[in-house]
Amino acid sequence: MKRLFFALDISEHDKAVIAKWRAHHLTSSYQQSKTIPQDNFHITLAFLGLVDSSQQNRLITNMTQLRQQAELSGSLPLTLNQIGLFKKPQVLYIANTEIPKALVTLHAQVNNLAHKEQLPIEERAYLPHISLFRKAKNLAIDLSNPNIQISAPSFSLYQSMSHSNGVQYTPIASWPI
């Protein structure tokens, strides 16, 4: 069984821009927090949990069929313009205030595929975001909101693997937006 999730892919350039903004605006306020490596930046569409190989194969096949029928736009532009904190997991994140319709549709498609495979999906409201720090205790008062333009050219089914040096996310299959 593999630990899998669907996520929007972020270009290396956009990851570097986000990391530079984080270093300039946030690092001094979150020195006691654990910095998330820029290689792990992504926007989760759905966390699937533990998935067996037959479920994985069906997810890939079904998503490929769905994407062949989709009108492709080339990329999904997003403006990262707010900072937030998930208190219980203590994760500081960057997000966009308005969710594009194309992202809502893609999120729904991914969830539908997961439900067909009887995989548990979180039922809370979808908040697309990029996690920046773990073990962040609070939201610093003096933070200025970002205004970072990114564009997601694709999304992938990722495997999450824990190693001695941290978590690594490896794409298993990818599709254009």
Secondary structure, DSSP 8 states (H G I E B T S, - for coil): -EEEEEEE---HHHHHHHHHHHHHHTGGGGTTSEE--GGG--EEEEEEEEE-HHHHHHHHHHHHHHHHHS---S-EEEEE-EEEEETTTTEEEEE-SS--HHHHHHHHHHHHHHHHTT-----S----EEEEEES--S--TT-----EEEEE-EEEEEEEEEETTEEEEEEEEEEE-
